[in-house]
Structure formats: structure tokens, C-alpha cells
Amino acid sequence: MANAEKESESINKEKDDLEVLKGLVDELYHFRDHYFETHSVEDAGRKHNDVTEEMNKTLQRLEEKEAEFRHSAQFLLLRGRCLNVGEDFSPVAEESLSRAVKLDPSLVQGWNTLGEVYWKKGDLEAAKNCFTGALQQEKNKVSLRSLSMVLRQVRPGGGDEEHSKRVLESVDLARQAVQLDVTDGTSWYILGNAYISMFFNSGQKPQISQLALSAYAQAEKVDPTASSNPDLHFNRATLFQYEEMFSSALAGYSRAAILNPEWEDPPERERQLVDYLERVTDLIENKGKVKARRLRSMLSSLNLSALGPCSSPQFRAPSGRTGSLEPQCVSALKQGTNTGVATMGKVVFSLAPEGRMAFTFGMVDSEETCCVVMVYNTADSWGALIGDSVVIPEPHVKRHSVSHKDKTFDIRSIRVDSPLYLIVNGKKQAVKSQIVASVSYKPQN
């Protein structure tokens, strides 16, 4: 009886010790995830070192118990979690977690953390197997949202069609994760990322873009730490830029840069966008810096014949409307989509799409009004050359009043969602002129 009592006491002590160690690891993650609740954004540059310092302190406490628990799956899990708290891949974390799940294959958190380690290692197939294995043990939000991320990154052998199926599946998994816990900001954030992928894989429908923005907003609403997630601000800014919400895009890139000073992409995107707006503003004001004499010569050849197929009663406009379009000068166009009309002019400048998402060119009409045109989903080989006659059926006009730091811009533009909508030098554009846009965003938090 005494031996049984001693054995029971020993088991209880082990449980208590492991519970204490688990509390230390949980505190480590809380320190990382809630860093800006106890630090100002000016400390953002110190976050990586501060988290590493806390990790080393926690690891030291764990190592004090290593001899006692070296064959315990729970202890190996805690050690692996501790080593995985940073952004970089840890081979020691991989080794600890691999041993943990071998000792106890029902360890859901072990499979999920090992999957994260493989993700950081770049072994997406192994990560996918871990999250799938965890779901076989128990349906849980971490596995669902993690598998959602992996599916969007793995490029299947079936090509674009198979990839589109994977994207739809990833959206469904992210939705399931949210349904399991609607108060989890990370799940909402990953659902937002899934919607961005869906947006670019299913015709760039505005309602899907809105779903992404709503998911990000919900992440911030239910979880205060989401507002301190630089990835969320960066990804949302990427979508804002594609939607030509330039002030919001610049604010998002700037915020991401402040929250993670070591990350090079946000300040570079911010710089590129400001540079783009400055160049466009200057080129519009100077009509592409084309000399007056040459401009008059270019415009002298601009006539109704440039309308090409737009003058045919059988012409099918981007809106789906059939019939000839009435020519209209830029100054007469209203905000939004101008149904039933076409505007035309001569190209006076162009900017390649590198880092800007749209092929941009300036067009001067017969009244010598200069307007910027932003064309999306263009193939690398497509472009508009200075001197080309361009007709834009049913032009969608936008006004951009942008304020960012000490910069202000006021630009009127025409958005064209595909080069196939344009008539260049009297001709429709070949199908090969279009390629579905793919923007770079950060897929994981």
C-alpha cells in the first residue's frame, strides 16, 4: 500500500512539474504575441532579441529537468515549442517534436508544432502530412488554418486548374477554423489571406476582395494583438494597392515596416508606390514630356477610324452591352464606369509594371487633356508604345486624392482590368496579351 501511495505521489509530482514547465512555455508565447502590450512600437527593433532572450531563459529552466523527463512526450513537446517560438527553422525543435509524436502519436499539439517547423524548413509536403495527421486525431482550428496555408503554397502537378481547386479547399478549411472559434484573430487573419488567393484565382470579383478586407477587420476586432501583426498590415496593403486605394496601401506598408523593422519588403513597397505616384504626377503635368510640335503631329492622325471595332453595331463592350460606342473626350467622362461611350487618345508615356501591379501609360486626347491609364493582368510582352492610338471602351474613371506623410497627390485615372478590353491602333488585343495577375503577399503570420 505504501509503495502504491509513493508511486501515486511520484506520478502527481511529475504532472505538477510538467504543468509548471508548460506554464513557462505558454508565458513565452504570450510574451511574443502580446509584445506591444508591454512595449511601445519604438521597441519593435528589439522584439526579436527580446523574444530570443526569453526563449533562452525558458530553455534553461527546461534543461534543468531534462534528465528527469528526457523520455517524456510532453516534455519533448514543450522543448520543441520553446525552440520554435522564433521565425527561423530550428533543427533541434524538429528532432524534439519528431521524438514526441513517435512516443505519443495522439499528441495533436505535437503534430501541429512539427508542421510549423517543417513549414519554416521549406518542406511543405511534410508540413501538410503533419497537419493532416493532427486532424485525424482531432478536428482543431490550428490544424485547419495551417493546412489552409500549406494548400495555397503547394504547387500540384495538375497545373492551374488543380491549384484553383486547392485554393477553394484552403478557403473552406480556413472558414472551418473560424467556425470552431470566432474569437481567434489568427484564424480570421488566415481566412483573409485565403480570400486574397481566391480573389486572384477566380476572376478578381469585388465581393471576394471585400470578404478578405472584412476578415482582416474581424481579426483586429476580436483580437487586440492582430493590430500588431505586421503581416496583416502588409497583406491588406497589397490588396489596397491593387484596388487603387493608395492612401490606405501606403499607411499599411508604413505600419508593417514600423512593427517589423528587420523586414525589407514593407518599406520597399512603400518607397516604390510613392515613387510611382510622383512619376505619374510629373508625367501627366508635362504630358509625358513630349514636345508641343511632336504632340500636335501625333494628334493630327487621331480620328474616328481609330475606334476600329468599337464603331460596329456588333461590338460587345466590357459591360456585356452590344452596339457601337459614342466617342467622348476625357474631360466629358464622369466618375465610375461610362457605359455606351469610348475615349481615345495618343500614348505619350508608359511605365513598366515592376513592383506596381499595373502597366501604366499616359494618353492625350484631341483636346490635349492628359490622363493616366492603369491596365491590369497584362502579359510581360504586352505594352503600349509612345505614339500608339488607344481606344478605351466604357472607361472606368477614378479620382485619387492621396496623402501620406509629407506627400500629397491628386490624380485622375482610368482603370482597365484587362488589355483585351483595349483597342490599340484600330485592333483588338490578342489573347496572349493577358495573364492573370499574381501579387506577392506574405502567406503566414
C-alpha positions, -999 to +999 in steps of 0.1 A: +000+000+000+028+023+009+045+016-025+013+024-043+010+057-025+046+066-033+040+057-069+009+079-070+028+108-053+056+104-079+031+105-108+014+135-094+047+153-088+056+146-125+023+160-136+028+191-114+063+197-127+052+193-163+024+217-157+048+243-143+070+239-174+040+242-197+031+274-179+066+288-186+064+279-223+029+294-225+042+326-209+070+327-235+044+326-263+023+352-245+054+375-243+059+371-281+023+375-291+014+404-267+048+422-270+033+456-279+010+455-249+041+460-227+064+477-252+060+507-275+063+504-313+097+522-309+109+489-293+099+469-324+135+466-335+143+449-302+115+424-303+135+396-320+163+398-295+139+401-265+120+370-276+152+351-281+164+361-246+131+349-231+134+317-251+169+311-237+157+317-201+128+292-206+150+267-223+174+268-194+145+260-170+135+231-192+171+218-194+172+216-156+145+189-158+158+172-190+175+142-172+142+136-154+119+139-184+141+131-214+118+102-225+085+121-218+065+130-249+050+160-231+085+173-221+098+169-257+067+188-269+074+217-245+111+218-256+101+218-293+076+245-288+101+266-269+127+263-296+101+270-323+090+304-309+112+324-333+107+329-370+136+307-381+138+269-386+153+250-356+167+215-363+167+208-326+130+217-324+124+193-353+143+165-335+124+170-302+090+172-318+096+142-340+105+121-309+074+135-291+049+123-318+067+090-321+063+084-283+027+096-284+011+097-319-021+112-304-003+144-294-022+170-316-002+200-305+030+180-313+019+173-348+008+210-353+041+224-340+061+199-360+042+210-391+051+246-383+088+236-381+086+218-415+069+249-429+099+271-418+122+245-432+105+248-466+093+211-466+057+219-474+048+182-481+060+171-446+041+201-430+009+191-449+013+155-436+017+167-400-014+189-401-034+162-418-022+137-392-033+160-364-068+163-379-071+126-379-066+127-342-090+156-336-107+184-355-090+216-343-086+252-355-047+252-356-045+222-380-073+235-402-059+270-407-023+257-410-034+232-437-052+260-454-019+279-457+000+249-469-025+240-496-022+275-511+016+271-513+020+236-526+021+236-564+003+204-576+013+186-608-022+193-623-013+229-631-036+259-627-069+240-626-057+218-598-042+249-580-076+266-582-092+236-565-066+238-538-073+275-532-111+268-528-103+239-504-080+262-484-108+288-481-131+261-468-105+249-442-100+285-430-137+290-427-140+258-406-112+271-383-131+303-378-163+285-371-146+265-343-136+297-325-149+330-338-129+349-312-095+337-326-079+366-345-052+344-362-079+322-378-097+353-391-063+367-405-056+334-423-091+334-437-083+369-451-052+355-468-072+326-482-097+351-497-069+371-513-057+339-531-093+332-541-097+367-554-068+363-578-078+328-588-115+334-596-118+364-618-109+391-592-145+396-581-150+427-559-172+407-534-143+384-527-119+413-521-145+427-497-146+393-479-108+395-474-109+430-460-138+420-437-118+390-424-088+412-416-111+438-399-127+410-378-092+397-368-085+431-353-119+434-337-118+401-318-080+400-311-061+432-300-028+415-309-039+413-346-033+451-349+004+444-340+007+418-368+029+433-395+019+406-419-017+415-417-010+452-424+013+442-453-011+418-469-041+442-466-019+470-481-011+447-510-049+443-517-055+480-511-028+489-537-044+465-563-078+481-556-061+516-561-068+526-525-033+542-524-035+562-491-046+530-473-019+510-490+008+534-480-004+535-444-004+497-443+031+493-457+043+520-433+027+503-403+041+469-412+076+485-415+073+500-380+061+468-364+089+447-381+119+470-389+140+440-400+116+431-428+127+447-460+096+443-481+072+468-465+094+499-467+104+489-502+068+486-513+061+520-497+090+536-514+080+521-548+044+533-545+054+568-535+079+569-564+053+556-588+028+583-578+054+610-581+065+599-615+029+596-628+020+631-614+051+646-631+044+629-664+008+639-665+016+675-658+042+675-686+022+653-710+050+627-710+075+655-717+066+652-754+074+684-772+044+705-784+053+702-820+055+664-819+023+662-798+004+682-824+018+659-852+007+628-832-028+641-826-033+651-862-035+614-871-061+607-844-095+604-860-127+583-857-111+554-877-091+547-846-123+534-830-120+503-851-144+476-839-160+500-814-179+517-842-195+484-852-232+477-842-220+442-832-193+454-808-195+438-774-184+461-747-168+451-713-202+455-696-217+430-720-236+456-739-237+451-777-236+481-800-214+509-813-198+532-788-200+570-789-166+587-788-161+611-759-132+633-747-116+627-713-130+659-699-166+648-705-162+615-687-178+611-653-165+592-622-171+555-624-180+534-655-190+554-686-214+529-703-220+533-740-190+556-747-154+552-757-125+576-752-094+577-773-060+593-775-023+590-782+002+574-758+027+599-746+045+578-718+045+544-703+057+527-671+065+490-669+046+471-641+076+461-620+065+465-584+034+485-594+009+458-603-004+476-634+011+486-668+006+523-667+006+547-697-004+583-703-029+592-730-035+626-746-069+632-763-079+655-791-084+684-766-048+678-754-060+666-720-036+641-705-049+611-685-032+582-668-044+547-677-037+517-654-040+483-671-041+451-651-035+414-659-010+422-687+015+397-700+051+407-697+053+410-735+024+435-738+028+472-737+016+505-753+042+525-772+046+562-774+026+573-805+001+544-804-036+552-808-055+537-779-093+534-775-108+526-742-144+512-744-166+522-714-138+537-694-138+534-656-127+568-643-112+571-608-100+601-587-072+596-563-066+621-536-036+607-517-020+620-485+010+602-469+035+617-445+046+649-462+034+639-497+001+647-514-011+635-549-042+643-569-046+620-599-074+612-623-071+579-639-088+552-660-087+517-647-087+488-673-089+453-658-075+436-689-056+446-721-082+426-740-106+455-734-084+479-753-083+488-790-047+497-800-040+512-834-075+501-845-071+464-834-083+442-806-055+427-785-045+391-788-055+367-760-018+362-752-017+399-741-034+389-709-021+369-679-039+367-646-023+389-621-005+374-591+007+397-563+032+389-537+019+388-501+031+370-470+012+337-466+017+330-429+016+350-397 
